[in-house]
């Protein structure tokens, strides 16, 4: 059914913008509800398995497996990282430590606002990494809104999937070091 007829492009653009604002608000409310549900699921899993974690500011649960040294990672850093990603049922979907996944080099995870310095990663990684430092090993338990949300990612990551990542911080670089590393 026709809801409105716009006489000018400006009217249509304005209506589209207003609808986008409404949709973003609706998505935000949905994400908050899903994150609360995911957090409950994660907390039950952690309690059942007697796993101690720290909750990062956005909601990533971080199990410190091995503390590192030095200052914690922040938004001025690019981080050389080894990782293995799994679903909550333990299925590995990506890794740079498992030769069967075809990668063996650490990735440069960019936490800066300079997108040329390395990979941009999901919010859950950015959230959890701020609790780590050089040499740290940790396991992240990431609620779906901080991972891929309602988007399916390949055959193994279904919409609204809670993800787990084993993370090792091989090195913490500043912008200049990251630029040199990229060129090497």
LINKAUR-V777494 format. One record per backbone hydrogen bond with DSSP energy under -1.0 kcal/mol. NH is the residue of the N-H (numbers start at 0). CO is the residue of the C=O. Records with the same first field share a line. If there is no record, write none. Layout:
NH->CO  CO
//
This chain:
11->7
12->8
13->9
14->10
15->11
16->12
17->13
18->14
19->15
20->16
21->17
22->18
23->19
24->20
25->21
26->22
27->23
28->24
29->25
30->26
31->27
32->28
33->29
34->30
35->31
36->32
37->33
38->34
39->35
40->36
41->37
42->38
43->39
44->40
45->41
46->42
47->43
48->44
49->46
50->45
53->61
55->59
58->55
60->140
61->53
62->138
64->136
65->136
68->133
72->131
76->73
77->172
78->108
79->170
80->106
81->167
83->165
84->93
85->163
86->90
89->86
92->84
93->84
95->82
100->97
101->98
106->80
108->78
109->118
110->76
116->113
118->107
123->145
125->121
126->122
127->123
128->124
130->127
131->128
134->168
135->132
136->65
137->166
138->62
139->164
140->60
141->162
145->142
146->143
148->143
150->147
152->156
156->152
159->148
162->141
163->85
164->139
165->83
166->137
167->81
168->135
169->79  167
170->79
172->77
177->173
178->174
179->175
180->176
181->177
182->178
183->179
//
